[in-house]
Amino acid sequence: MLSDLEFENLREFLDREAARINNVDFIANDPVQFPRRFSRLQDIETVSLLSAAIAWGKRKMICSNCEKMLAIMENSPLEYVREGAYEALPDEMNIHRTFFARNFKYMLRGLSRIFSRYGSLHGFAGAMKVGDSEMPSWQLVELMQREFAAANGGATDSQCLPTQLKNTALKRINMALRWLVRDDGIVDMGVWTAIDKSKLFIPLDVHVGDTARALGMVERKANDKRTVLELTDMLRRMRPDDPVIYDYALFGIGIGDKYLAPTV
């Protein structure tokens, strides 16, 4: 447990790091660059979900394979989804590590159903009042699972949407929501209003978790839902209106060549 002085010093340190790392230079080497290429909401949503879905492993490979997906869609995601052109892809075509064309098609069928019924994923989130939930990202995934399953003969696919919602950290979805919801106009796009940024949760990857533990922010070793809740609760104490701004600090420190701890 941090003392009040340690907490304040830590907040000042993370504020500085977040301000340093949350800048336009961050975009070029991050998957957020791909949805940022588009202006139409459904294009942004499609590319955000697909880019986040394969966001594990080395960032260079992730970005290369995001380019692959855009090329498959001929850089026209919404038209590609509407036309159902993905159905011609061979299921076993590899896209990224253990993510194959069968997973790609599963996601696009689900998005096609949502777009046809609600206009956009944002429209779906608004109609389902996801923003009223205390944990909107988990609520959104639960609702999306139903739509995606309905579009895929009742099947689920944990490569696309986590199925163990009791324990999953929802790292990839929480990252996509950061892109879609945060509205400071620097890196994140802020195209959604159905969820307030104060209700976002930290995208907990290995780098963020390791940095948070090194700083004494959490003690649990598992990168699971409970750790997300504990860490985000502390971040909300630091900045109630925008807790996941600190994703930049924790992630940036975690992947840096040098680790600089604050003096507390």
C-alpha positions as MATLAB code, in Angstrom:
seq = 'MLSDLEFENLREFLDREAARINNVDFIANDPVQFPRRFSRLQDIETVSLLSAAIAWGKRKMICSNCEKMLAIMENSPLEYVREGAYEALPDEMNIHRTFFARNFKYMLRGLSRIFSRYGSLHGFAGAMKVGDSEMPSWQLVELMQREFAAANGGATDSQCLPTQLKNTALKRINMALRWLVRDDGIVDMGVWTAIDKSKLFIPLDVHVGDTARALGMVERKANDKRTVLELTDMLRRMRPDDPVIYDYALFGIGIGDKYLAPTV';
ca = [
       0.000    0.000    0.000;
       1.400    3.374   -1.004;
       1.497    6.228    1.473;
      -0.226    9.496    0.535;
       3.123   11.062   -0.352;
       4.171    8.062   -2.432;
       0.824    8.151   -4.216;
       1.151   11.846   -5.085;
       4.746   11.445   -6.268;
       3.736    8.464   -8.369;
       0.874   10.399   -9.923;
       3.183   13.271  -10.832;
       5.645   10.843  -12.386;
       2.957    9.070  -14.421;
       1.485   12.412  -15.520;
       4.871   13.425  -16.901;
       5.410   10.092  -18.628;
       1.907   10.042  -20.114;
       2.365   13.562  -21.491;
       5.742   12.603  -22.945;
       4.601    9.388  -24.620;
       1.080   10.416  -25.712;
       2.195   12.309  -28.821;
       1.863   11.936  -32.571;
       5.230   10.162  -32.832;
       3.654    7.211  -30.998;
       1.313    6.514  -33.915;
       3.799    5.384  -36.554;
       4.874    2.208  -34.720;
       1.526    1.289  -33.152;
      -1.544   -0.530  -34.542;
      -3.616    2.606  -33.873;
      -2.189    3.942  -37.143;
      -4.497    1.667  -39.160;
      -7.964    2.826  -38.032;
      -6.637    6.387  -38.116;
      -6.329    6.109  -41.908;
     -10.113    6.245  -42.240;
     -12.800    8.847  -41.602;
     -16.023    6.823  -41.935;
     -17.160    5.408  -38.605;
     -17.758    1.831  -39.738;
     -14.344    1.706  -41.419;
     -12.720    2.920  -38.210;
     -14.641    0.387  -36.117;
     -13.867   -2.528  -38.428;
     -10.161   -1.778  -38.573;
      -9.978   -1.045  -34.844;
     -11.454   -4.432  -33.944;
      -9.352   -6.339  -36.450;
      -6.116   -4.550  -35.509;
      -6.776   -5.061  -31.810;
      -7.698   -8.718  -32.385;
      -4.172   -9.512  -33.596;
      -2.355   -7.173  -31.208;
      -0.170   -9.704  -29.473;
       3.470  -10.436  -30.095;
       6.054   -8.121  -31.639;
       4.666   -4.757  -32.715;
       6.504   -4.865  -36.056;
       4.810   -8.158  -36.951;
       1.445   -6.918  -35.703;
       1.673   -3.847  -37.927;
       2.815   -5.887  -40.922;
      -0.158   -8.197  -40.532;
      -2.571   -5.304  -40.075;
      -1.354   -4.112  -43.480;
      -2.080   -7.610  -44.782;
      -5.672   -7.417  -43.575;
      -6.194   -3.990  -45.137;
      -4.820   -5.309  -48.419;
      -7.228   -8.259  -48.296;
     -10.051   -5.743  -47.844;
      -8.651   -3.602  -50.676;
      -8.508   -0.712  -48.193;
     -12.309   -0.465  -48.257;
     -13.374   -2.241  -45.053;
     -17.071   -1.352  -44.992;
     -17.628   -2.281  -48.635;
     -15.741   -5.521  -48.080;
     -17.945   -6.350  -45.089;
     -21.176   -5.428  -46.870;
     -20.348   -7.431  -49.988;
     -19.336  -10.540  -48.044;
     -16.203  -10.896  -50.161;
     -14.441  -12.552  -47.232;
     -16.409  -15.764  -47.782;
     -14.118  -16.625  -50.712;
     -11.032  -16.777  -48.477;
      -9.658  -20.234  -47.599;
     -10.216  -20.908  -43.894;
      -6.613  -21.964  -43.274;
      -4.991  -18.846  -44.740;
      -2.773  -17.481  -41.988;
      -3.096  -13.822  -41.053;
      -1.250  -13.505  -37.733;
       0.197  -16.301  -35.644;
      -2.868  -18.318  -34.536;
      -5.349  -15.975  -36.233;
      -6.519  -17.393  -39.560;
      -8.968  -16.463  -42.293;
     -11.639  -18.507  -40.496;
     -11.312  -16.131  -37.527;
     -11.220  -13.100  -39.821;
     -14.437  -14.276  -41.506;
     -16.084  -14.937  -38.146;
     -15.469  -11.341  -37.075;
     -16.637   -9.836  -40.342;
     -19.850  -11.862  -40.357;
     -20.566  -10.542  -36.868;
     -19.820   -6.966  -37.842;
     -21.974   -7.322  -40.962;
     -24.919   -8.363  -38.807;
     -24.409   -5.478  -36.385;
     -23.943   -2.905  -39.150;
     -27.083   -4.067  -40.963;
     -29.200   -3.918  -37.795;
     -27.747   -0.914  -35.966;
     -25.815    1.070  -38.571;
     -22.534    0.894  -36.666;
     -20.945   -0.714  -33.646;
     -21.367    2.619  -31.878;
     -25.067    2.532  -32.720;
     -25.240   -0.967  -31.259;
     -23.456    0.097  -28.057;
     -25.816    3.056  -27.722;
     -28.961    1.025  -28.349;
     -27.842   -1.545  -25.775;
     -27.038    1.254  -23.269;
     -23.574   -0.184  -22.716;
     -22.385    3.144  -21.344;
     -24.702    2.768  -18.342;
     -22.816   -0.315  -17.178;
     -20.136   -0.099  -14.508;
     -17.968   -2.349  -16.694;
     -18.953   -1.378  -20.244;
     -16.197   -3.266  -22.057;
     -17.261   -6.614  -20.572;
     -20.909   -5.776  -21.189;
     -20.154   -4.860  -24.797;
     -18.303   -8.124  -25.425;
     -21.109  -10.180  -23.899;
     -23.612   -8.492  -26.219;
     -21.317   -8.750  -29.239;
     -20.854  -12.457  -28.570;
     -24.592  -12.988  -29.062;
     -24.608  -11.089  -32.346;
     -21.456  -12.758  -33.624;
     -22.748  -16.213  -32.678;
     -26.058  -15.506  -34.414;
     -24.130  -14.566  -37.564;
     -22.014  -17.741  -37.351;
     -24.529  -20.522  -36.827;
     -24.381  -20.254  -33.039;
     -20.603  -20.737  -32.815;
     -18.265  -18.780  -30.566;
     -14.622  -17.971  -31.337;
     -12.313  -17.014  -28.500;
      -9.672  -15.820  -30.969;
     -12.087  -13.038  -31.900;
     -13.955  -12.319  -28.665;
     -12.917  -13.722  -25.272;
     -15.456  -16.201  -23.949;
     -14.331  -16.436  -20.301;
     -15.652  -13.047  -19.229;
     -15.427  -13.880  -15.529;
     -11.619  -13.823  -15.665;
     -10.411  -12.255  -18.905;
      -8.539   -8.955  -18.790;
     -10.068   -8.020  -22.176;
      -6.778   -6.409  -23.154;
      -7.503   -6.192  -26.875;
     -11.052   -4.872  -26.538;
     -10.021   -2.369  -23.867;
      -7.305   -1.146  -26.229;
      -9.757   -0.778  -29.116;
     -12.121    1.134  -26.836;
      -9.306    3.450  -25.798;
      -8.775    4.272  -29.466;
     -12.493    4.781  -30.109;
     -13.470    6.661  -26.951;
     -10.595    8.822  -25.719;
     -10.922   12.258  -27.265;
      -7.807   14.324  -26.567;
      -7.100   14.443  -30.315;
      -3.499   13.263  -30.085;
      -3.289    9.493  -30.644;
      -6.749    8.162  -29.815;
      -9.599    8.989  -32.192;
     -12.540    9.801  -29.914;
     -15.263    8.830  -32.409;
     -17.572    7.237  -29.811;
     -19.783    8.952  -27.246;
     -21.800    5.906  -26.164;
     -19.185    5.180  -23.464;
     -17.582    7.886  -21.354;
     -13.800    7.780  -21.132;
     -14.066    7.793  -17.329;
     -15.498    4.255  -17.626;
     -12.659    2.805  -19.672;
     -10.368    0.102  -18.257;
      -6.629   -0.234  -18.656;
      -5.508   -2.503  -21.524;
      -3.446   -4.863  -19.405;
      -0.612   -6.408  -21.385;
       2.670   -7.825  -20.116;
       4.469   -4.459  -20.275;
       1.736   -2.563  -18.428;
       1.429   -5.272  -15.781;
       5.174   -5.504  -15.166;
       5.535   -1.726  -14.894;
       2.569   -1.434  -12.527;
       4.046   -4.116  -10.258;
       7.488   -2.510  -10.311;
       5.883    0.763   -9.227;
       3.964   -0.896   -6.388;
       0.563   -0.213   -7.956;
      -0.593   -3.843   -7.863;
       0.761   -6.979   -6.252;
      -1.086   -9.758   -8.082;
       1.035  -11.584  -10.652;
      -1.802  -12.666  -12.934;
      -2.748  -10.365  -15.804;
      -6.443  -11.076  -15.383;
      -9.713   -9.236  -14.807;
      -9.145   -8.767  -11.094;
      -5.798   -7.087  -11.729;
      -7.395   -4.845  -14.375;
     -10.039   -3.766  -11.879;
      -7.496   -3.110   -9.107;
      -5.123   -1.178  -11.343;
      -7.862    0.860  -13.020;
      -9.302    1.717   -9.611;
      -5.960    3.270   -8.648;
      -5.734    5.100  -11.964;
      -9.229    6.512  -11.411;
      -8.048    7.901   -8.094;
      -5.293    9.704  -10.000;
      -7.469   10.982  -12.843;
     -11.173   10.178  -12.412;
     -12.219   11.638  -15.754;
      -9.591    9.852  -17.866;
      -7.892    6.909  -16.115;
      -6.508    5.152  -19.180;
      -4.374    8.139  -20.204;
      -1.894    6.309  -17.983;
      -1.773    3.407  -20.438;
       0.737    5.522  -22.336;
       2.947    5.913  -19.284;
       2.814    2.293  -18.134;
       3.200    0.813  -21.616;
       5.839    3.301  -22.702;
       7.967    2.738  -19.627;
       7.534   -1.020  -20.027;
       8.922   -1.151  -23.561;
      11.638    1.450  -23.009;
      15.354    0.637  -23.126;
      15.743    2.001  -19.632;
      13.417    1.824  -16.684;
      13.378    4.990  -14.585;
      11.551    4.643  -11.302;
      10.255    7.784   -9.557;
      11.698    8.974   -6.289;
       8.990    8.415   -3.701;
];
